[in-house]
Amino acid sequence: MYDLIIVGSGPAGLSAAVYAKRAGLNMIIIEMNPVSGGQIINTYEVDNYLGIPGANGFDMAMKFREHADKLGAEFISATVTGIECIDKGSDTQAPVYKVVTDDGEFETHTIILATGAHHAKLGIKGEEEYLGKGVSYCATCDGAFYRGKVTAVNGGGDVAVEDAIFLARFCSKVYLIHRRDELRATKILQDELFGLDNVEVIWDSVIKEIKGEDKVTELVVENVKNKETNNVKVDGIFVAIGIHPTTDNYSELVECDEKGYVIANEDCATSAPGIFVAGDSRKKRLRQIVTAVADGANAVTSVQDFLVGKAK
């Protein structure tokens, strides 16, 4: 029986592991991927984490993991397939949850869900090859690397338009590529976008291929109506066609919004007593490494309060 099980070892999960070990909790971390770090292991450079400018994403992930290892955090390589409440507990006794994996079952009084989220991908040639070398899914994370350069954003919703507006502040040129002849973004965002001289919308078009050498140099863009293709020269492409929380295995256990994000405030407490959420799977405004790390710390603080409150 564990005090705490952390599911996922991205920045949120690793931060939670550090705080949990320092708090003396009997805990484990369950990670389905062969390497800890979450999305940042595929990020070529991170330049907005305080005190570590220009960090390689993979190296940063390894530093996070080393910190948890140094404190003696125990990691289990397995995929969580389900979570069950086997004892609801009482006013003076913590509940008991069974975490079911493809490599055994584990019981715990509390859980921190740190499974993150994943960006929807285009699924085209060159996307994986140039990930971190001109292909990005986060303008606020990577946009500053393209100061004075030409970039493109793929999408037509609020996030895509916000990304294009953000990039237009320091990029020489921004293309917004959208498969329809009108945007889905709110009118106020569209009005701001259309007022920018260095933004050009490429309507009725999809990206068929991403080309480059050591990094992205151009996009093959096809008009969906007349099937004509053009090569658009760019230094970077930001894909903004959606992001999906990785919450399928427990979306019925805790309250989620219509998009699948777990509903929780800054204390990271979910609707299920003893279950907390940290990182990109939590419903919140900003999803960055720094906010994930903060969630991990807040979640463990809430876990401690919860366990103490149940041990009256």
C-alpha positions in Angstrom: 0.0 0.0 0.0 1.4 3.3 -1.1 0.7 6.8 0.2 0.9 8.1 -3.4 1.2 6.9 -6.9 2.2 9.4 -9.6 1.0 8.5 -13.1 3.4 10.0 -15.7 6.9 11.4 -15.5 6.9 14.5 -17.5 7.8 17.8 -15.8 4.7 17.7 -13.6 5.2 14.1 -12.5 8.9 14.6 -11.9 8.3 17.7 -9.9 5.7 15.9 -7.9 8.2 13.0 -7.3 10.8 15.4 -5.9 8.3 17.1 -3.6 6.9 13.7 -2.5 10.2 12.2 -1.7 11.3 15.3 0.3 8.0 15.0 2.2 8.8 11.4 3.1 5.9 9.9 1.3 5.9 6.2 0.4 5.4 6.6 -3.4 6.1 5.3 -6.9 6.0 6.8 -10.4 4.4 4.8 -13.2 5.6 5.8 -16.7 4.6 4.1 -19.9 7.3 5.6 -22.1 10.9 4.3 -22.1 12.2 7.8 -21.2 10.9 10.3 -18.7 10.3 13.9 -19.7 7.0 14.0 -21.6 6.8 16.3 -24.6 10.0 18.2 -23.8 12.2 15.3 -24.8 11.3 16.2 -28.4 11.9 19.9 -28.0 15.2 21.0 -29.6 15.6 24.1 -27.5 13.8 25.5 -24.4 14.5 29.2 -23.9 11.8 30.3 -21.5 12.5 28.3 -18.4 13.8 30.6 -15.7 17.6 30.4 -15.1 18.2 27.8 -17.9 18.2 29.7 -21.2 18.8 27.9 -24.4 18.5 24.4 -22.8 18.1 21.3 -25.0 14.7 19.8 -24.2 16.1 16.2 -23.8 18.9 17.4 -21.6 16.5 19.3 -19.4 14.3 16.2 -19.1 17.3 14.1 -18.0 18.2 16.7 -15.4 14.6 16.6 -14.0 14.8 12.8 -13.9 18.2 12.8 -12.3 16.9 15.0 -9.5 14.1 12.6 -8.7 16.5 9.6 -8.9 18.9 11.3 -6.5 16.2 11.5 -3.9 15.5 7.8 -4.4 12.2 8.0 -6.3 11.1 4.6 -7.5 10.0 4.3 -11.2 7.9 1.5 -12.6 7.8 1.0 -16.4 4.2 0.1 -17.2 1.1 1.4 -18.9 -1.9 2.3 -16.7 -5.0 0.7 -18.1 -7.5 1.6 -15.4 -8.0 3.1 -11.9 -10.6 1.7 -9.5 -11.7 2.9 -6.1 -11.9 -0.2 -3.9 -12.5 1.5 -0.6 -14.1 5.0 -0.3 -12.7 5.5 3.1 -14.3 7.7 5.8 -13.8 11.0 7.6 -10.8 9.5 9.4 -9.6 7.0 6.9 -8.2 7.7 3.4 -9.7 5.9 0.4 -7.9 3.1 -1.3 -7.4 3.1 -5.1 -6.2 0.2 -7.3 -4.1 1.3 -10.2 -4.2 -1.4 -12.9 -1.3 -1.7 -15.4 -0.1 -4.1 -18.0 2.5 -5.2 -15.5 0.6 -5.7 -12.3 -1.7 -3.9 -9.9 -0.8 -1.3 -7.2 -2.8 0.0 -4.3 -2.6 3.6 -2.9 -4.4 6.1 -0.8 -3.8 9.0 -3.2 -3.0 9.5 -6.9 -1.5 12.3 -8.9 -2.5 12.2 -12.6 0.3 13.7 -14.6 -0.3 12.1 -18.0 -0.1 15.3 -19.9 -1.6 16.1 -23.3 -0.6 15.5 -26.9 -0.8 17.8 -30.0 -2.8 16.7 -33.0 -0.4 16.1 -35.9 -0.7 16.6 -39.6 0.6 13.1 -40.4 2.6 14.2 -43.4 6.1 13.6 -44.8 8.7 15.7 -43.0 6.7 16.4 -39.9 8.5 13.9 -37.6 11.9 14.4 -39.4 11.9 18.2 -38.7 10.4 18.1 -35.2 12.4 20.6 -33.2 14.2 21.7 -36.4 11.5 24.0 -37.7 8.4 22.0 -36.8 6.7 23.1 -33.6 3.4 22.8 -31.8 3.8 25.7 -29.4 4.3 29.3 -30.7 4.7 30.7 -27.2 7.4 28.1 -26.5 9.5 28.4 -29.7 8.4 31.5 -31.4 11.2 33.7 -30.2 13.7 31.5 -32.1 12.2 32.9 -35.4 12.7 36.6 -34.8 13.1 38.4 -38.1 12.3 35.1 -40.0 9.4 33.7 -42.1 7.0 31.4 -40.4 3.7 29.7 -41.0 0.8 28.6 -38.8 -1.5 25.7 -39.8 -5.0 26.0 -38.5 -8.1 28.2 -38.3 -9.3 28.2 -34.7 -8.5 30.6 -31.8 -5.2 29.0 -31.0 -3.9 29.2 -34.6 -5.0 32.8 -35.0 -3.5 33.7 -31.6 -0.3 32.0 -32.6 -0.2 34.0 -35.9 -0.8 37.3 -34.1 1.9 36.4 -31.5 4.5 35.5 -34.2 3.7 38.6 -36.2 5.2 40.7 -33.4 8.7 39.7 -34.3 8.7 37.6 -37.5 9.2 39.3 -40.8 6.3 37.4 -42.4 3.7 34.9 -41.1 1.5 32.7 -43.3 -1.7 31.3 -41.9 -2.7 28.2 -43.8 -6.3 27.1 -43.4 -8.2 24.4 -45.3 -11.4 26.4 -45.4 -12.4 29.8 -46.8 -13.2 31.2 -43.4 -11.7 31.0 -40.0 -13.3 29.4 -36.9 -11.6 31.9 -34.5 -13.6 34.5 -32.7 -14.3 37.7 -34.6 -12.2 39.9 -32.3 -9.2 37.7 -33.0 -9.9 37.7 -36.8 -10.2 41.5 -36.8 -6.8 41.8 -35.1 -5.2 39.3 -37.5 -6.5 40.9 -40.6 -5.2 44.3 -39.4 -1.6 43.0 -39.5 0.5 43.9 -42.6 2.9 41.0 -42.2 0.3 38.2 -42.1 -1.0 36.5 -45.2 -3.8 33.9 -45.1 -3.6 31.1 -47.6 -7.2 29.9 -47.9 -8.6 26.6 -48.9 -5.3 24.9 -48.5 -3.5 22.1 -46.7 0.1 21.3 -46.2 1.1 18.1 -48.1 4.8 17.9 -47.2 7.4 19.7 -45.1 10.8 20.0 -46.8 14.3 21.0 -45.6 17.9 20.1 -45.3 19.2 20.5 -41.7 16.0 22.4 -40.9 12.8 23.4 -42.5 13.1 25.4 -45.6 9.7 25.1 -47.4 6.2 23.7 -47.4 4.3 22.0 -50.2 0.8 23.5 -50.0 -2.2 22.2 -52.0 -5.4 24.1 -52.7 -8.2 21.7 -51.8 -10.5 23.1 -54.5 -8.4 23.2 -57.6 -5.6 20.8 -56.4 -2.9 23.2 -57.4 0.3 23.0 -55.4 2.8 25.7 -54.4 6.1 25.7 -52.5 6.0 28.3 -49.7 9.4 29.3 -48.4 9.5 29.3 -44.5 11.9 29.0 -41.7 9.4 27.3 -39.4 5.9 25.8 -39.3 3.7 25.9 -36.2 0.9 23.2 -36.2 -2.2 24.4 -34.3 -4.9 22.0 -35.2 -5.7 20.9 -31.7 -4.4 19.4 -28.5 -5.9 16.4 -26.7 -5.4 15.6 -23.0 -4.3 12.1 -22.3 -7.1 11.2 -19.9 -9.0 8.4 -21.6 -8.2 5.8 -18.9 -9.7 7.9 -16.1 -12.2 10.4 -17.7 -15.1 8.6 -15.9 -13.4 8.6 -12.5 -12.9 12.4 -12.2 -14.8 15.3 -13.6 -13.6 16.6 -17.0 -14.7 19.4 -19.3 -16.1 18.8 -22.8 -12.6 18.5 -24.2 -11.4 15.9 -21.7 -9.3 18.1 -19.5 -9.5 17.3 -15.8 -11.3 20.1 -13.8 -9.2 21.2 -10.8 -8.2 24.5 -9.3 -4.6 25.6 -8.3 -4.7 23.0 -5.5 -4.9 20.4 -8.2 -7.7 18.5 -6.3 -10.1 16.7 -8.7 -13.8 15.7 -8.0 -12.6 12.4 -6.6 -11.3 12.5 -3.0 -7.6 11.5 -3.0 -7.0 12.0 -6.7 -5.1 15.1 -7.9 -4.0 16.3 -11.4 -0.9 18.1 -12.5 0.4 19.4 -15.8 -1.1 19.6 -19.2 -4.1 17.4 -18.5 -5.5 19.9 -16.0 -7.9 22.5 -17.3 -6.0 25.8 -17.2 -5.0 28.8 -19.3 -1.3 28.2 -19.9 0.4 24.9 -20.5 4.2 25.3 -20.2 7.0 23.5 -18.4 7.0 26.1 -15.6 3.2 25.7 -15.0 3.6 21.9 -15.1 6.4 22.0 -12.5 4.3 24.3 -10.3 1.3 21.9 -10.6 3.5 19.0 -9.4 4.5 21.0 -6.3 0.9 22.1 -5.6 -0.5 18.6 -6.0 1.9 17.1 -3.5 1.1 19.8 -1.0 -2.6 18.9 -1.4 -1.8 15.2 -1.1 0.0 15.9 2.3 -3.0 18.0 3.5 -5.4 15.3 2.4 -3.5 12.5 4.2 -3.0 14.5 7.4 -6.7 15.4 7.4 -7.7 11.7 7.1 -5.4 10.7 10.0 -7.1 12.6 12.8 
